[in-house]
């Protein structure tokens, strides 16, 4: 049959036996040999080289390497953990991310909360330094607080930045923001100067003398700044109830600051007495020596600063009482404003014609 013959011929022509062998496609006997692999056939795990293994063992045991590695890192690790640098960096990053962009600006309530938080922290440092007499002359304690203030200085910058943004958004809060920024920066600078290490200006000066001079300098600067803020009462000022309430908050903060400096004044006086006693013990032959005269001058200066602090304390209380009295009178009256001058005057008595 013709159809069957053609089909059988086609199958024969397409069979593998009809293809001619090619020398280029066949591998030579050398290529056909199985190549040696550096790992096992079932799992890719390199075989151990005896020379390489001997060279590795020449380094020592694995436990010895761990001990040497830990010994090299232990000092740096202890430094990081003892100083809490990692926690401080995380805290700084979180706060900067919170206040770095305009979308995370503080409102007035958050601004006041941050003011109270930072001011309370600064006040705690001051109280710890002057709580005991031995802490006043402890330089290591002051250095530790100085390092802590340097680590947290970003909070002060963030507070000032957020205060400026708040005034731009709400100009009517300018006075409320201004006195808080001024109070916080003054407190920060005063405390930073207090905890800064003192320098020896003369080789014959004792450490106690250096402490006294430093404390007197810091106390005199603070008293001068506070006297400028606590001016005598002006009875011709007219305030609204909201302004009076804000003034009350401001003067309460000032009064607490003045009251807290009472411990500083007492510690300075005790240091002056200590210097005078040391001079009396060392200078027996010449009672009118220069060191005795200098100690007497320091004591007189300290007594003068004590009197100025007492005047500041009385003035701060006077301001608080005056503002509270104005608030009471304003709340009992119908007008929206009250004048401190009018509130002190008696009503005019009418005379018959």
VENCOR-V345020 format. One record per backbone hydrogen bond with DSSP energy under -0.5 kcal/mol. CO is the residue of the C=O (numbers start at 1). NH is the residue of the N-H. E is the energy in kcal/mol with one decimal. If there is no record, write none. Layout:
CO,NH,E / CO,NH,E
This chain:
1,5,-1.9 / 2,6,-2.1 / 3,7,-1.9 / 4,8,-2.1 / 5,9,-2.0 / 6,10,-2.2 / 7,11,-2.1 / 8,12,-1.7 / 9,13,-2.0 / 10,14,-1.6 / 12,15,-0.9 / 15,18,-1.2 / 16,19,-1.1 / 22,26,-0.8 / 28,32,-2.0 / 29,33,-0.5 / 30,33,-0.7 / 38,47,-2.4 / 43,40,-0.5 / 43,45,-2.3 / 44,46,-0.5 / 45,40,-1.1 / 48,50,-0.6 / 49,53,-2.7 / 50,54,-2.1 / 51,55,-2.0 / 52,56,-2.1 / 53,57,-2.1 / 54,58,-0.9 / 56,59,-1.6 / 57,60,-0.8 / 61,65,-1.6 / 62,66,-1.9 / 63,67,-2.1 / 64,68,-2.2 / 65,69,-2.2 / 66,70,-2.5 / 67,71,-2.2 / 68,72,-1.5 / 69,73,-1.2 / 70,74,-1.8 / 73,77,-2.4 / 74,78,-2.6 / 75,79,-1.9 / 76,80,-2.1 / 77,81,-2.3 / 78,82,-2.8 / 79,83,-1.7 / 80,85,-1.3 / 80,86,-0.5 / 84,88,-2.0 / 85,89,-2.4 / 86,90,-2.2 / 87,91,-2.4 / 88,92,-2.6 / 89,93,-2.5 / 90,94,-2.3 / 91,95,-2.4 / 92,96,-2.5 / 93,97,-2.2 / 94,98,-1.6 / 95,99,-2.1 / 96,100,-1.3 / 101,104,-1.9 / 102,105,-1.2 / 107,111,-2.2 / 108,112,-2.2 / 109,113,-2.3 / 110,114,-2.3 / 111,115,-1.9 / 112,116,-2.2 / 113,117,-2.3 / 114,118,-2.6 / 115,119,-2.3 / 116,120,-2.2 / 117,121,-1.9 / 118,122,-2.3 / 119,123,-2.2 / 120,124,-2.0 / 121,125,-1.6 / 122,126,-2.0 / 123,127,-2.3 / 124,128,-2.1 / 125,129,-1.8 / 126,130,-2.0 / 127,131,-0.5 / 132,136,-0.8 / 133,137,-0.7 / 135,138,-0.8 / 137,139,-0.9 / 138,142,-1.4 / 139,143,-2.5 / 140,144,-2.1 / 141,145,-1.9 / 142,146,-2.3 / 143,147,-2.4 / 144,148,-1.9 / 145,149,-2.3 / 146,150,-2.1 / 147,151,-2.1 / 148,152,-1.7 / 150,153,-0.9 / 152,155,-1.3 / 152,156,-0.7 / 153,157,-1.8 / 154,158,-2.7 / 155,159,-2.3 / 156,160,-2.4 / 157,161,-2.4 / 158,162,-2.7 / 159,163,-2.1 / 160,164,-2.0 / 161,165,-2.0 / 162,166,-2.2 / 163,167,-1.9 / 164,168,-1.8 / 165,169,-2.0 / 166,170,-2.7 / 170,173,-2.0 / 171,174,-1.5 / 173,177,-2.3 / 174,178,-2.4 / 175,179,-1.9 / 176,180,-0.9 / 177,181,-2.4 / 178,182,-2.6 / 179,183,-2.3 / 180,184,-2.4 / 181,185,-2.3 / 182,186,-2.1 / 183,187,-2.3 / 184,188,-2.5 / 185,189,-2.5 / 186,190,-2.3 / 187,191,-2.4 / 188,192,-2.6 / 189,193,-2.1 / 190,194,-1.5 / 191,195,-2.2 / 192,196,-0.8 / 199,201,-0.7 / 202,205,-1.3 / 206,210,-1.9 / 207,211,-2.2 / 208,212,-2.4 / 209,213,-2.4 / 210,214,-2.2 / 211,215,-2.6 / 212,216,-2.6 / 213,217,-2.0 / 214,218,-2.3 / 215,219,-2.6 / 216,220,-2.4 / 217,221,-1.9 / 218,222,-2.1 / 219,223,-2.4 / 220,224,-2.0 / 221,225,-2.0 / 222,226,-2.5 / 223,227,-2.3 / 224,228,-1.3 / 225,229,-1.1 / 226,230,-2.6 / 229,231,-1.2 / 233,235,-0.6 / 234,237,-0.9 / 237,239,-0.5 / 237,340,-1.7 / 239,338,-1.7 / 240,244,-2.3 / 241,245,-2.3 / 242,246,-2.0 / 243,247,-2.4 / 244,248,-2.2 / 245,249,-1.7 / 246,250,-2.1 / 247,251,-2.5 / 248,252,-1.9 / 249,253,-1.8 / 250,254,-1.9 / 251,255,-2.5 / 252,256,-2.1 / 253,257,-1.9 / 254,258,-2.6 / 255,259,-2.5 / 256,260,-2.3 / 257,261,-1.3 / 259,262,-1.4 / 260,263,-1.0 / 260,264,-0.6 / 261,265,-2.2 / 262,266,-2.1 / 263,267,-2.3 / 264,268,-2.3 / 265,269,-2.1 / 266,270,-2.1 / 267,271,-2.1 / 268,272,-2.2 / 269,273,-2.2 / 270,274,-2.1 / 271,275,-2.3 / 272,276,-2.4 / 273,277,-2.3 / 274,278,-2.1 / 275,279,-2.4 / 276,280,-2.0 / 277,281,-1.5 / 278,282,-2.0 / 279,283,-2.5 / 282,284,-0.8 / 285,287,-0.6 / 286,289,-1.2 / 289,293,-2.0 / 290,294,-2.6 / 291,295,-2.1 / 292,296,-2.1 / 293,297,-2.1 / 294,298,-2.2 / 295,299,-2.1 / 296,300,-2.2 / 297,301,-2.1 / 298,302,-2.3 / 299,303,-2.3 / 300,304,-2.0 / 301,305,-2.2 / 302,306,-2.0 / 303,307,-2.0 / 304,308,-2.0 / 305,309,-2.2 / 306,310,-2.0 / 307,311,-2.0 / 308,312,-2.0 / 309,313,-2.4 / 310,314,-2.2 / 311,315,-2.4 / 312,316,-2.5 / 313,317,-1.9 / 314,318,-2.2 / 315,319,-2.3 / 316,320,-2.1 / 317,321,-2.5 / 318,322,-2.2 / 319,323,-2.6 / 320,324,-2.5 / 321,325,-2.1 / 322,326,-2.0 / 323,327,-2.2 / 324,328,-2.0 / 325,329,-2.1 / 326,330,-2.3 / 327,331,-2.1 / 328,332,-1.1 / 330,333,-1.0 / 336,241,-0.8 / 338,239,-1.6 / 339,343,-2.2 / 340,344,-0.7 / 341,344,-0.7 / 341,345,-0.6 / 342,345,-0.8
